[in-house]
Amino acid sequence: MPVDSAIISLLKLNPSNVSSSRASSAGGSATSTSSITATLADGTEKKYFLKMGKGVEAEVMSMGEHESLTAIHNIVPTLCPQSYGHGELADTPGQFFLITDFIDFSPRSSSSPQARSQTLAHKLAKLHTTPAPTPAGYLKPQFGFSVPTCCGNTPQPNTFTSSWADFYANHRLRFIDAQSKKSNGTDKQLEEIIAQTCTILVPRLLGDKHLKHGKGVTPVVVHGDLWSGNASLGTLPRMAGPEEIVYDSSAVYAHSEYELGIMQMFGGFGREFLAEYHGLVPKTSPEEEYEDRVKLYEVFHHLNHYAMFGSAGYKRGAIRIMEDLLGRYGGSVGET
């Protein structure tokens, strides 16, 4: 299969020394994936991973994933594949691509000594304890991200915001409520409980003057869509053996515990992981509210899946969490 000239130009490859093979459609969407094998000028062989899609959604997705992987890779290079770029195909206008390192996946039983010392918990801890950079035009790090990112197929607004509580209420919960209306129609019960969650729960549990004894939290890079299907054991270039790797990122500068919402929702990481992780990244104070904060972060992912797939089970899951938390933190459905 020929490799598009835009990719050849981006990677500065000799087209006569490049071959590719199509892999599959990714995630049941219109996105397709391929591998590219190139012989470099020094005679060595290098393999790349190519993801392609059509239209504006694919353009937003490829840009967001490129910036996400770059933000993670800049802090923990062994945690994710390096992204080399994204753009529009030259030979097939209207189609967009993302090109990254190829991951050579391995079974869990084949972990290397390096993998056992640099576990996923250790790598995430490094990511989650490194303060976000200060965006141009700002005086300090902000919550948000430089571009929209896609969680699943949902393009998320990431407007820089100084308050984490404001960011989560407006750019995650209220935003996904609006997305759900577009996908599933008006739902007064859902709209009301999300509104109460934003006005009662978010300030109560995530308020800047509440967390860390009034110091608030520092924005850090999070993967943003870290369920077990986006983490595996594999080998990247310059690795001696298989290590824990993540991919398909939807990064945002956020509260580190935001990462744990989807990890808890779908499971697959377990108590051992959490014990090791929190030995390196202590729970934010007040610690007694930790589980409730993670539940509150989980709400977004239930709502996002409801917006994407329309499954009533995801809506029920979100409502159940919000009702429980509102009942314990000064509000309940129907109250204002």
RAVENNOR-V97426 format. One record per pair of residues at least 4 apart in sequence whose ideal C-beta (glycine too) atoms are under 7 Angstrom apart, sorted by the first residue. I is the first residue (numbers start at 0). J is the second residue. If there is no record, write none. Layout:
BEGIN
((I	J) (I	J))
END
This chain:
BEGIN
((0	19) (0	20) (0	21) (0	33) (2	6) (2	7) (2	14) (2	17) (2	19) (2	35) (3	88) (3	89) (3	90) (3	91) (4	8) (4	89) (4	90) (5	9) (5	86) (5	87) (5	88) (5	89) (6	10) (6	96) (6	98) (7	12) (7	14) (7	17) (9	83) (9	84) (9	86) (9	98) (10	83) (10	98) (12	16) (12	17) (12	37) (16	37) (16	38) (17	35) (17	37) (18	36) (19	33) (19	34) (19	35) (20	33) (20	34) (21	31) (21	33) (22	32) (22	33) (22	34) (23	32) (24	28) (24	30) (24	31) (25	30) (25	31) (25	32) (25	50) (26	30) (28	152) (29	52) (29	53) (30	50) (30	51) (30	52) (30	57) (31	51) (32	48) (32	49) (32	50) (33	49) (34	46) (34	47) (34	48) (34	101) (35	46) (35	47) (35	49) (36	44) (36	46) (37	45) (38	42) (38	44) (39	43) (39	45) (46	101) (47	98) (47	99) (47	100) (47	101) (48	80) (48	99) (48	100) (48	101) (48	102) (49	96) (49	98) (50	61) (50	96) (50	97) (51	94) (51	95) (51	96) (52	56) (52	57) (52	60) (52	94) (52	95) (53	57) (53	93) (53	94) (54	93) (55	59) (56	60) (57	61) (57	95) (58	62) (58	95) (59	63) (59	147) (59	149) (59	154) (60	64) (60	149) (61	65) (61	85) (61	95) (61	96) (61	97) (62	66) (62	85) (62	146) (63	67) (63	146) (63	147) (63	148) (63	149) (63	249) (64	68) (64	97) (64	248) (65	69) (65	82) (65	84) (65	85) (65	97) (66	70) (66	145) (66	146) (67	71) (67	148) (67	248) (67	249) (67	250) (68	72) (68	79) (68	80) (68	82) (68	99) (68	248) (69	73) (69	82) (70	220) (70	250) (71	75) (71	78) (71	79) (71	126) (71	220) (71	222) (71	248) (71	250) (72	76) (72	79) (72	81) (74	125) (74	126) (74	129) (74	220) (75	122) (75	125) (75	126) (77	117) (77	122) (77	235) (77	238) (77	242) (78	122) (78	126) (78	244) (78	245) (79	244) (79	245) (79	246) (79	248) (80	99) (80	100) (80	102) (80	235) (80	246) (81	99) (81	100) (82	97) (82	99) (83	98) (83	99) (84	98) (85	95) (85	96) (85	97) (86	95) (86	96) (87	92) (87	95) (88	92) (88	94) (88	96) (100	235) (100	236) (102	233) (102	235) (102	244) (102	246) (103	233) (103	234) (104	231) (104	233) (105	109) (105	232) (105	233) (105	234) (105	241) (107	232) (109	241) (110	114) (110	115) (110	232) (110	241) (111	239) (111	240) (111	241) (111	242) (112	116) (113	117) (113	239) (113	240) (113	242) (114	232) (114	240) (114	241) (114	242) (114	243) (117	121) (117	122) (117	242) (118	243) (118	275) (119	123) (119	230) (119	243) (119	272) (120	124) (120	272) (120	275) (120	276) (120	279) (121	125) (121	279) (122	126) (122	243) (123	127) (123	276) (124	128) (124	276) (124	279) (124	280) (125	129) (126	219) (126	220) (127	219) (127	221) (127	255) (127	258) (127	280) (128	219) (128	280) (129	219) (130	140) (130	217) (130	219) (131	140) (131	218) (131	219) (131	220) (131	252) (132	140) (133	137) (133	139) (133	140) (134	141) (134	145) (134	159) (137	141) (137	159) (140	217) (140	218) (140	252) (141	159) (141	160) (141	161) (141	218) (141	252) (142	160) (142	163) (142	166) (142	218) (142	252) (142	253) (143	157) (143	158) (143	159) (143	160) (143	166) (143	251) (143	252) (144	148) (144	157) (144	250) (144	251) (144	252) (146	157) (147	154) (147	155) (147	156) (147	157) (148	155) (148	157) (148	223) (148	249) (148	250) (148	251) (149	153) (149	154) (149	155) (149	249) (150	155) (150	223) (150	224) (150	249) (150	303) (151	303) (151	307) (152	307) (153	178) (153	303) (153	306) (153	307) (155	174) (155	249) (156	170) (156	174) (157	170) (157	251) (158	170) (160	165) (160	166) (160	170) (162	166) (162	207) (163	167) (163	205) (163	207) (163	215) (163	216) (163	254) (164	168) (164	201) (164	202) (164	205) (164	206) (164	207) (165	169) (166	170) (167	171) (167	172) (167	201) (167	205) (168	172) (168	173) (168	197) (168	201) (169	173) (169	174) (170	174) (171	175) (171	299) (172	176) (172	193) (172	196) (172	197) (172	299) (173	177) (173	197) (174	178) (175	179) (175	299) (175	302) (175	303) (175	306) (176	180) (176	190) (176	193) (177	181) (178	182) (178	306) (179	183) (179	189) (179	302) (179	305) (179	306) (180	184) (180	185) (182	306) (182	309) (183	305) (183	309) (186	190) (187	191) (188	192) (189	193) (189	314) (189	318) (190	194) (191	195) (191	332) (192	196) (192	318) (192	321) (192	322) (192	332) (193	197) (194	198) (195	199) (195	325) (195	330) (196	200) (196	201) (196	298) (196	321) (196	325) (197	201) (199	203) (199	325) (199	328) (199	329) (199	330) (200	204) (200	295) (200	324) (200	325) (200	328) (201	205) (202	206) (203	328) (203	329) (204	288) (204	291) (204	292) (204	295) (204	328) (205	210) (205	292) (206	210) (207	215) (208	213) (210	215) (210	216) (210	283) (211	215) (211	216) (211	283) (211	284) (212	284) (216	254) (216	283) (218	252) (218	253) (219	252) (219	255) (220	250) (220	252) (221	250) (221	251) (221	253) (221	255) (221	257) (221	258) (222	245) (222	248) (222	250) (222	258) (223	248) (223	249) (223	250) (223	251) (224	229) (224	247) (224	248) (224	249) (224	261) (225	229) (225	230) (225	245) (225	258) (225	261) (225	262) (226	261) (226	262) (226	265) (227	265) (227	267) (227	268) (229	245) (229	246) (229	247) (230	243) (230	245) (231	244) (232	241) (232	243) (233	241) (233	244) (234	238) (234	240) (234	241) (235	244) (238	242) (253	257) (255	280) (256	283) (256	292) (256	293) (256	296) (257	296) (258	262) (259	263) (259	293) (259	296) (260	264) (260	293) (260	296) (260	297) (260	299) (260	300) (261	265) (261	300) (262	268) (263	293) (263	297) (264	297) (264	300) (264	301) (268	272) (268	273) (270	274) (271	275) (272	276) (273	277) (274	278) (276	280) (277	281) (277	282) (282	286) (282	289) (283	289) (288	292) (289	293) (290	294) (291	295) (291	324) (292	296) (293	297) (294	320) (294	324) (295	324) (297	301) (297	320) (298	302) (298	317) (298	320) (298	321) (299	303) (300	304) (301	305) (301	313) (301	316) (301	317) (302	306) (302	317) (303	307) (304	308) (304	310) (304	313) (305	309) (305	310) (305	313) (305	314) (305	317) (308	313) (311	315) (312	316) (313	317) (314	318) (315	319) (316	320) (317	321) (318	322) (319	323) (320	324) (321	325) (322	326) (322	332) (323	327) (324	328) (325	330) (325	331) (325	332) (326	331) (330	334))
END
